[in-house]
């Protein structure tokens, strides 16, 4: 049985694997961003988010947020720019398909809203793709 997307179990597995997988560390090397990734309409009638802080290719923190759907704060384009560089908001299943390798980043981009420092995310696209590919190797459930 896999870890649910936007769960503490998935967060813990990411933190554990980064220290065990030298290839992942190499692929994420230099990747620095603070991202709020929001999945709307998750199972259980929730909106869920991952607050990801990645500095120089290392997960510093990955926070999990769960709120009853629809949650205006999570769905809004507004976010604390002192804490995050960007906020990506999309349907939970779209994000699940992305991190499980069922769709690629280009397909997902047409189905999500991106707010904030898009230039920073664009410059770091290869590292972000490596992160998505890493997640696709994990047993993730919706």
Beta strands, then each sheet from edge to edge (+ up, - down):
strand 1: 3-4
strand 2: 33-42
strand 3: 46-55
strand 4: 58-68
strand 5: 86-91
strand 6: 112-116
strand 7: 140-141
sheet 1: 1+ 7+
sheet 2: 4+ 3- 2+ 5+ 6-
end
